[in-house]
Amino acid sequence: MSQDIDVYMQQVGERARAASRVIASLNAGHKNQALLAIAAAVDAARDALLIANRKDLDAGRDKGLEPAMLDRLELTPERIDAMIEGLQQVASLNDPVGEITDLAYRPSGIQVGRMRVPLGVIGIIYESRPNVTCEAASLCLKSGNATILRGGSEAIHSNQAIAACISAGLEKTGLPAAAVQVIETTDREAVGRLISMPEFVDVIVPRGGKGLIERISRDARVPVIKHLDGNCHVYIDDHADLQQAVRVAVNAKTQRYGTCNTMESLLVAESVAEKVLPELGKFFKEKDVELRGCERTCSILSDARPARESDWAEEYLAPILAIRIVSGPDEAIAHINRYGSGHTDAIITEDYSRARRFLREVDASSVMVNASTRFADGFEYGLGAEIGISTDKLHARGPVGLEGLTSQKYVVLGEGHIRT
């Protein structure tokens, strides 16, 4: 590792650790003022953000980035609106820091409870989506953490423009700029240093492709909150309202292709397959979605090509969909638990017992009944923005919002109590 990068990251870590002490001591009002000041700065810098993003998009096209990657990279006026709304919503959320729960008297007379506290310094490594810079900063700030952000080289201009807005908001409210630091170099060695600084960084959150997350999980010397991929399923039960099923399945796949909560696999009960698949096939054809199906699916949908074994576990992030006809909920649940990534899975059914069973037995961070998988999102769940969606089981699972960026410590209240 080059000496320059080593020294630079050492300085970043030292500044972050010092800033984390300041941020952890702030009250909710001060943090909210900073968030609203950042939102105002983003609103005032719309033109600058779009110009910076255009540089990244042009460079991405020149490098031959895939359409799905370009979609994740793009900032639109609507996405800037969403960034601003996310900041405002996080400011409106209850501050979890300092909350004491489960306070109870023990036989000795002491009171024991648990207090929610910040994690400290959070390192976030992400690809493509520049809006993550704003989302991550808002959640870390509101939860009392300092953060070090390392975006992908393909979004360097966009991320720096957003970082300028964040710095302006922090400065306006008298907070240390080091509370949110965006790594200025695109050198990959910076990532290696960031994930190996437990003296400065308390947790790493990687957001990006499977290769990135596998590398971070393998090499990090700091705890990691992660999800590897999003192979999300919709199962259409034989007790489903088929009009509702078509509407939900089409939305789950086509509302946006390049996201981790997009449906990648569709399971259909065999008793309704011949009724619902032709209707679905028509909609997917209009959207230019490539269908890859089991043998029975291909016999119903002439446009479908035979699926390979690897298709059942694939996160396409593209207009491609795997379809399998199953005997019923037993086979559907078994298929999901074998091939799914533990992200989000949905059942379409009017049968209450089957819905309850699906909720109980499907092993995923979000499980839904009669709703599109596209709702698996911190903003839609009322968390404001999200830091990511964890498919781990420790310490956070599902969309990671404010609570997921805190820990708990035991607190004991006494009146001169001593142990005998």
N, C-alpha and C positions, 0 to 999 in steps of 0.2 A: 504494500500500500504506500502510495506516495506520501512524503512528509507533509506536503502542503494540505492534502485532504485530511490527514490525521490531525494536524494542528487545527484546521478549520472546524472539524466535527467536534474536537475537544472543546473549542470555544463555544460552539452552539450548545453542547450539552451542559456546560457550566452555566451559561446564561439561562437556559431553560430551567435548570434545577433552582437557581436563585429566584426566577420569576414564579415558579410553582409555589414557593412559600408565600409570596404576596397574594397570588390569586386564591389560594386556599383560605386566606383570612378575610376575603371580601364578603360583604353581605349581599343579599340578592339584589337590592336596589342598585348598587354600584355595577354589578355584572350586567344587569338589564340595561342600564344607561349605555354601557359600552356596546352591547349588541345592537341597540337602536342606532347608535352613532355609526356603526359599521354598515347597517342597512341603509342609512342616509348616504353614506359615502359610495356604496355600490350604486344606488339610484342616480347619484350625481355623475357617476363615471360610466354610464351606459355606452356612450359612443366609444370611449377609450377601450372598454372591454370588448366590444364587437370588433374594433380594429385589430386589437391584439389577437383575438381568436381567429380572425381571418388569416393572419400570418401563419398560425398553426395549421389551419385547414389547408391552406395553399401548400405548405411544406409537406403535410400528410399526403395530399394527392400526388405530389411529386415523388414521394417515397413509395407510392403504390399501396397505401393503407386500404384495408377492406372497407366496404360501405358501412358495415356494422361498427367498426372502429371509428370511422369518421362521424357517424351519428352520435356516438358517445362523446366525441371530442367537441362537437359543435355547441356553441352558445347562441341561443336565439333570444329575441326580446321576451318570449314567454318563459324561457328558462331563467333569465335574469329576474323576471317577476317572481318566479318560484324561489329563487335564492333569497330575495328580499322578504318574501312572505315567510320563508323558513326561519330567518333570523328573528322576525317579529313574533312568530309563534313560539320559538324557543324562549324569547324574553317573557312571554306570557305564561309559561309553564311554571309550576311550583318548583322551587329550588329544593332538591333532595338533601343537600349538604347540611349537616347538623341535626337532621331529623333523628329523634330517639324513639325507638319502638321496643315493644315487648318488655317495658319496664315493670318489674314485679319484685315484691318483697320476698326474701328468702327467710328460712327459719331463724337464721342468725340475726335478722333485723336489717341487714343491708338490702339495698335495692340494686338489681342487676338488669341492665338493658343493653341495647345495641344502637350505636350512633353511626349514621352514614357519613362517609368521609371521601375526599377525592383520592384517586389512585396516585397522582403526583405529576409525572411527565409521561405523555403518551406520544409515541412515534407512529406516524401514519404514512404508509407507503402505498401509492395508488397509481393507476394508469388512466390515461385518456380523459376521464370526466373532470373538467376544471371546476365544476360546481361543488365537487367534493371538498375543495379548499375552503369554501365558505361554510359548508355544512359541518365539516370537522372542527373548524375554528369555533363555531357557535356552540356546539355541544361540549367541547372541551372547556371553553370559557365558563359556560353556565354551570358545569359540574365541578368547577374549581380546580381544573387541571391546566398546566401549561402543555403546549403541544409543539412537536417538530414535524413538519409536513414535507414529504418528498414526493412530488408528482412526477409523472412520466415526462421524458424529454420531448415527446410529441406535443405537450401542452405547456411548454415552458413560458411562452409569451402570455398566454391566458392566465396561468397561475401567478406570474409576477404582477400582472395588472390587478388581480383580485387581492394579492398580498398587500399591495399599496393601499387599497381600500381598508383592509383590516388594520394596518398600521395607523392610518389616519383616524379611524374610530377609537383605537386604543389611546393614541396620543391626546385626542380631544377630551377623553375622560380620565386622563392622568394615570393610565396603567402602563406597565413596562411593555415596550415593543417585543421583548423576548418572550412574552406570554404566548405568542403565536409566531413561530419562525418557519418560513418557507425556504428550504434548501436552495441555494442559488446556483449550484453546479449540477450539470447533468451527468457528471462522472459517476459510473456505477459503483466505484469504490466507496462513495458516500453511503450507499445503502449497507454495504458490508460493515462499515464502522457504526452506523446507527443501530443495527441489530445486535451489536456486541458491546454495548455501553451500559451494563446494568447499574453502574454507579451513577448514571445520569437519567436513564430511561427506565420506567417501571413496566410498561407494556407496549407491545407493537401490534398495530392493526394493519394487515395487508389487504388491499382492495385491488383486484385485477384478475388476470388470467390464472389458470391452474398452475402454469409453470412458475410464475412469480410466487404464488402462495406456497407451493411445495418447497421452493428454494428457501423462502423466509422461514418456514416451519422447520426445515432441516438444519439451517445454519445459525438460527437466532440463539443468543445467550440470554435473551429477555423473553418473558412469557408472551405468548401470541394469542390474540383473539382472531379467529379466521373462519372462512368458509371456502371450500375448494371449488365447488361449481354449483350450478343451479339446474339440475335435471328435474323440472317440476312436472307433475302429472295432473290430469283431470280424468276422473272416472265417471262415465255416464252409466248409472245404474238402470236396471230394468224397471224400476219404480220412479224413474225421473219424469218430470215435465219436459217433453222433448223440445218444445219451443224455447223454454228456458235453457235447456242444455246446449242448443245450437248457439244461442246468444252468448252464453258464458264461455263456451269453448272457442268461438271465433274471437272474442275479446281477449281471452287469455293468451292466444297465439299472435294475433295481428295488431293489437293496440300499440305494441312496440316490440321489435324483435331483439334488440341488443341488450336486454336486461336479464339479470339473474332470476327474476320471478316470472319470466315468460314461460308458458307451457311448452315443453319440448316433447312430451309423450302423452298421447290420448288413448285411454282404455275405454272400451265400449262393451257392455253386456251383450252376449250373443243374441238374446231374445229381441233386442231393439236395434241391432246393428243394421239390418236391411232397411229399416225405417229412417234412421237418423243419419247414417253415413252418406247417402246420396245428397241429402240437403247440406250437410257439412262440406262435402266435396265441392259442391257448387260455389259456396262462399270462398273456400280456400283457393279454388281455381281463379276466381275473380281477383284475389289478392296475390296471385302468382306464388302460392306456397307449394313447395315440392313435398309430396307425400311419399312416405316409405312405410309399407305395411306388411303385416303377417300374410300368410297365404290366403286366409279367408277375407281379409281386407282387400287384397288385390283382386279377388273374384267379384267383389261388389263395386270397387272403384277402379275403373280401367286405367285411370291416369296414375294410379299409385305404382311405384316400383317396389320390388321385393326388399324388405328390410334385412339387414345383416344383424348378427348378434350384437355387434358394437353399437348399433343404433339405439338399442334400448337404454343404454347408459350415457348417451351423448348429450352434451350441452351445445346446441348448434349456434345460438346467438345469431340466427339467420332465419329466413323464411323457409324452413325445413321442419317437417313434423313427422314423428314416428307414431303409427297407429297400430294397436293390437286389440283384437277381439278376445274377450275373456268369458269364462262361464258364468261369473258372478262375483260378488264381493270377496269371497275367499281367495280366488285367483288374483283379483285386482290388488288386494292388500299384500299378498305374497310377492307379486311382481314389483310393487312400489318399494317394499322393504328390501328386495334383492338388488334392484337397479337404481333406485332413487338416490339422491345426494343428501337427503335429510333437510332440504330447504323448504319447499312448499308443495302440498298436494291437496286436491279438492275432490269432493264427491258431489255429484248432482243426483239428488234423490228426494222423493216425498215420503220416504219410509223413515220414521223417527228412530226406530231401533237400529237400522243400518247406519244412519248418520252418526248415532252415538258410538256404535262399534268402530266406525271408520276413525272418528276423532280419538278414540282410545287406543287403537291398535296400530295406526300408521305412525312410523317413527320419523318425525320431521319437526322442524322448528316452528312451522306454521301449518295447521291443518284446517281446511275450510269446508263448509257445507253450502252449496248453492251460491257460490261466489267465485269470481275470477281470481286466479293466482296473482294477477297484477296488483292486488290490494296488499300483498306482503311487502310492506314499505313503512318505514318509520313515520313518514309524514301522514300516510293514510291511517296509521294506528294511533295517531294523536301524540306521537313522541316529538313532534316538530321535525327537525331533520334527523338523520340517523348516521352513525359512524360506519355502519355496515350491517350485514346480516350474518350472524354467527350460526354455523351448523355444529359447533362444538357443544358439549354439554356442561363444561366448566369454563369460565365462571359465569358467562352470559350465553343465552341462546335466543335465536331469532333476531329481529331488528334491535340493534344496540343503541339505545338512547341515553338519556341522562343517568338513569339508575344503573345501567350497564357500565357506565364509566366511573362508578364509585365502588367502594368496598364498605365493609362495616368493621367497627371495633367495639369490643365490650366496654361498657362504662359501669362503674360501681359508685353508688351514692351511700354515704354513711354519716354518722354523727358521732365520730370518735370510736367507732366499733373496732374491737380487736378480736383476733381468733383465739379461742381457748382450746 
